[in-house]
Amino acid sequence: AHGGARANTRALARGSTKSSSPLPKRACPPLRTPSRSPRGRSARTMSEKPADNEAQSALDAVLLKSVEMPAGTPTVQGYDFEGDLDLQKLLDSMLTSGFQATQLGRAVDEVNRMLRWRLSDEPVGEDDSEEEKDPKYRASVRTKIFLGFTSNLISSGVREQLVFMMKHRMIDVLVTTAGGVEEDFIKCLAPTYLGDWSLKGKELRSQGLNRIGNLLVPNDNYCKFEDWMMPILDAMKKEQDEDGVRWTPSRVIKRLGFEIDDPRSVYYWAAKHDIPVYCPALTDGSIGDMLYFHSFNNPGLVVDLVEDIRAMNDEARLVTRPRKTGMLVLGGGVAKHHINNANLMRNGADFSVSINTAQEFDGSDSGAKPDEAVSWGKIRPEATPVKVCADATVVFPLLVAQTFKKNFEPK
């Protein structure tokens, strides 16, 4: 419809068209039935434009002349399936495909910038120590990467990508929710199943099946988790009382990672490689249920949040400039804000990629665009952050394929 309208207006501009409505001819003015004003004069005035000038003004509006696009401006170009299938070219074409495909392409570029950066890219400072002036040392200093994710992603197949990244020490700090911790251990004890979005909650409840989107977790899985967890909590309480161990959420998660002793676990690899995992909402899930029931049978276990917030904020604060930090966040809520807020302590992260489907119209931090974080000092003003509005189960594997899998240099 738009194309047809423009074709007709171009024809009008040339003075001829196949349309049955040509420009009006001034030799045959249209009949008018003017209304009369109280003084007997026509309500129409001599300043009113004739009909052909009215049409010309419409043409001028429709055919407004464009400015010249700057040299080098990318053009839209998607993947052409003609010939042999080339998955690499398909992924590369995302950047120029538009909409969220382009956002994914931009996210790939931003993560690769995170991975490529070295302290040796920056000039040597006058106050640098002798070690910091050493070229070999400078070439070894990388971006400190914070990765955050919500619990549903551990329940999904994204867990396997996270295991890969932790196994190869690609991430420096993890932040997640209680479900993001416990579902990893539960999957080591029993499987999560594919279900359907339309399964009825009433029927599932009567069958002891818990639905996470289109996934199903039998309630027996949580019973197995309780059987595994309670003796560990007893041992932790004993170590607290007899050895003075001070438990924090990060220490609890590390202990559980050693206890599970399963290479399918994200936190097994985090514990093995001494990668800190922070979870300020550790009680908001099945782990919280276990702590609640344990407090009746063996009361007194203390988990210190304050020590962990000091440690988490220092993860970012102590990365002094010109060293850099990067944020990669899947989902929103606690996982997103805890990383952003820690980077406020150094006046903002240098790189940032977020993937979620939340929108900003309700003022939520989950849906906030990166520029809002810039206003809070959580992302540097000169940074080039990217938000991809998409399901992370679709986008994140593609992102990892184009970045960490291809370009990460082993430590």
Summary of the structure (lengths in Angstrom):
residues: 411
radius of gyration: 30.7
end to end distance: 57.9
largest distance: 107.8
contacts: 1194
relative contact order: 0.12
helix: 50%
strand: 11%
